[in-house]
Amino acid sequence: MSKLFERDQVGKRESLADLIACVEAEKYPFTSMAAKRKKPNQSIHDWQLKIYPRRPIKGVMDGKDVDEHTHTARERVHAVAQKSWDNPGVSDFADEADVAGLSKGEMAEQIADSLVLLKRIIEGRCLSNEECSLDDGVNVPYETRGLGKWIQNGAQATYPVPANFRTPSAQVYSGTLAAFTEDQFNAAMQSAFKQRHGPSTLDGFVGIELKAALSKFTRYDDTVSNKTAIRTFNQDPSDKAIISVIDRIVTDMGTVNLHPVSFLYVDEATGDDSAYTHKSGLFLDMKMLGLAYTRMPRVRKLEDRGGGPRANVDAIFMLMLDNPLGHWKAEINS
């Protein structure tokens, strides 16, 4: 008689690790950093903008009476709220199944996933180039305006920013990634400095390919004919690591802190990457913007109609960019 080998065994239980692995990061720097504003009481929310006007710097004659008056003008700008959701549901059998890695059941896992996906939706909408829209009662919902649309030199289609407060064209880069050099970076920073009449601290939310291009500022400098490696990099002799990364750029015009993001200018219909996602960047004064939630992300259990548990995970939010003049962007797709 021969002995039984493992390869011939019948009835072996499946060997399944108590693990569910996801390679995708759960980092949403913009929504994490954006200030949470006071809850708006309407779907359309307004605020006022102003610019200090120029005045003559001449003197006033002794004894001259006041015979003319001045004022500082203000204009209004509008933002629109947006409702977004993800609605998980599982069948009765699926919820009762003993699944490896799920200690609380399949429905609990799906709800947790929906909360992650909702945050991605909000991050993607805020970092988008999408226009706001108004509910028409047919097929157009309320939608909030993305930062790419707030920061532009031309008039927006819906509730356009007043002309005096539109971002100067010098603060909108639309060339190629290869042509985006320190000169282009500094030109945008100089324009923003002139709008603010002083330096500022900006946060740059950048695609990973643009981030890599910015890190090259440490290694290359332009020459007439080509690029020549004339700068130095840091090398830690103890761990033999070459460090060639830029996370902060300090210039005469201000400081920029860089944050790589993965949900920039994604496709509105699918949420997939666009040609702009990993090459573009938004450079923002975070003190001049915020997220206003009419409804913070919530989980609402729905009636089980017999087929299994269901839920609604939703939020109502609005992106507010107080004044578009001091921000800039790089819209790059090649």
Residue pairs with C-beta under 8 A, 6 or more apart in sequence:
16 100
17 100
17 101
18 100
18 101
19 100
19 101
20 100
20 101
20 102
20 109
25 262
26 116
27 262
28 119
28 120
28 122
28 123
28 263
29 205
29 259
29 261
30 123
30 126
30 127
30 205
30 259
30 261
31 119
31 122
31 123
31 126
31 291
33 203
33 259
33 286
34 126
34 286
34 289
34 290
34 291
35 286
35 287
35 289
35 290
35 291
36 290
36 291
36 292
36 293
37 290
37 291
37 292
37 293
37 320
38 292
39 292
39 293
39 294
40 81
40 292
40 294
40 318
42 81
43 80
43 81
43 135
43 142
43 294
44 78
44 79
44 80
44 81
44 134
45 78
45 79
45 80
45 81
45 292
45 318
45 320
46 76
46 77
46 78
46 79
47 76
47 77
47 320
47 322
48 74
48 75
48 76
48 77
49 74
49 75
49 76
49 77
49 162
49 165
49 322
49 323
50 72
50 73
50 74
50 75
51 164
51 165
51 325
52 72
53 70
53 72
53 73
55 70
75 162
75 164
75 165
76 162
77 159
77 161
77 162
77 165
78 159
79 132
79 144
79 145
79 159
79 292
79 318
79 319
79 320
79 321
80 132
80 133
80 134
80 142
80 143
80 144
80 145
80 158
80 159
80 318
81 142
81 144
81 292
81 294
81 316
81 317
81 318
82 125
82 141
82 142
82 143
82 144
82 316
82 317
82 318
83 141
83 142
83 295
83 314
83 315
83 316
84 118
84 121
84 122
84 125
84 314
84 315
84 317
85 118
85 312
85 313
85 314
85 315
86 114
86 117
86 118
86 121
86 313
86 314
87 114
87 310
87 311
87 312
87 313
88 107
88 110
88 111
88 113
88 114
88 310
88 311
88 313
89 110
89 308
89 309
89 310
89 311
90 106
90 107
90 110
90 308
90 309
91 307
91 308
92 307
92 308
93 308
94 106
94 308
95 105
95 106
95 107
95 308
95 309
97 106
99 106
99 109
102 108
102 109
107 308
107 309
107 311
110 311
111 299
111 311
111 313
114 299
114 311
114 313
115 297
115 299
115 313
117 313
118 297
118 313
118 314
118 315
119 297
120 263
120 271
121 271
122 291
122 315
122 317
123 261
123 263
124 263
124 266
124 271
125 143
125 144
125 146
125 319
126 144
126 146
126 147
126 291
126 319
127 146
127 147
127 148
127 205
127 261
127 263
127 264
127 265
127 266
127 282
128 146
128 147
128 148
128 149
128 265
128 266
128 268
129 146
129 148
129 149
129 265
129 276
129 331
130 143
130 145
130 146
130 148
130 149
130 268
131 143
131 145
131 146
131 149
131 156
131 157
131 158
132 143
132 144
132 145
132 149
132 156
132 158
132 159
133 140
133 141
133 142
133 143
133 158
134 140
134 142
134 158
135 141
135 142
144 317
144 318
144 319
145 156
145 158
145 159
145 319
145 321
146 319
147 282
147 284
147 289
147 319
147 321
147 327
147 329
148 265
148 282
148 329
148 331
149 156
150 156
150 161
150 319
150 321
150 324
150 327
151 167
151 171
151 172
151 282
151 321
151 324
151 327
151 328
151 329
152 166
152 167
152 172
152 324
153 166
153 167
153 168
153 169
153 172
154 166
155 161
155 163
155 166
161 324
165 323
165 324
165 325
166 324
166 325
167 324
167 325
167 327
167 328
167 329
168 191
168 195
168 325
170 187
170 188
170 190
170 191
171 188
171 191
171 192
171 195
171 327
171 328
171 329
172 328
172 329
172 331
173 180
173 184
173 188
173 328
173 329
173 330
173 331
173 332
174 330
174 331
174 332
175 184
175 332
176 332
176 334
177 209
177 210
177 213
177 279
177 332
177 334
180 210
180 213
180 330
180 332
181 222
182 217
182 222
183 222
184 330
185 214
185 217
185 249
186 251
186 253
188 283
188 328
188 330
189 251
189 253
189 254
189 256
189 328
190 253
191 328
192 200
192 202
192 253
192 254
192 283
192 326
192 327
192 328
193 199
193 200
193 253
193 254
195 325
195 326
196 325
196 326
199 252
199 253
199 254
199 255
200 254
200 255
200 285
200 326
201 254
201 255
201 256
201 257
201 285
202 254
202 255
202 256
202 257
202 283
202 284
202 285
202 327
203 256
203 257
203 258
203 259
203 283
203 284
203 285
203 286
204 214
204 256
204 257
204 258
204 259
204 281
204 282
204 283
204 284
205 259
205 261
205 264
205 281
205 282
205 283
205 284
206 214
206 258
206 259
206 260
206 261
206 264
206 280
206 281
206 282
206 330
207 260
207 261
207 262
207 264
207 276
207 277
207 278
207 279
207 280
207 281
208 260
208 262
208 278
209 278
209 279
210 278
210 279
210 280
210 281
210 330
210 332
211 258
211 260
214 246
214 249
214 258
215 244
215 245
215 246
217 246
217 249
218 231
218 233
218 244
218 245
218 246
219 229
219 231
219 233
219 244
220 227
220 228
220 229
220 230
220 231
221 227
221 228
221 230
221 231
233 242
233 243
233 244
234 242
234 243
234 244
235 241
235 242
235 243
236 243
246 258
247 257
247 258
248 255
248 256
248 257
248 258
249 255
249 256
249 258
256 283
262 277
262 278
263 277
264 276
264 277
264 278
264 280
264 281
264 282
265 274
265 276
265 277
265 280
265 331
266 272
266 273
266 274
266 277
267 273
267 274
274 333
275 333
275 334
276 331
276 332
276 333
279 332
279 333
279 334
280 329
280 330
280 331
280 332
280 333
281 329
281 330
281 332
282 327
282 329
283 327
283 328
283 329
283 330
284 327
285 326
285 327
288 321
288 322
288 323
288 326
288 327
289 319
289 320
289 321
289 322
290 320
290 322
291 317
291 318
291 319
291 320
292 317
292 318
292 320
293 315
293 316
293 317
293 318
294 316
294 317
294 318
295 314
295 315
295 316
295 317
296 315
297 313
297 314
297 315
298 313
298 314
298 315
299 311
299 312
299 313
300 311
300 312
300 313
300 314
301 309
301 310
301 311
302 310
302 311
302 312
303 310
304 310
321 327
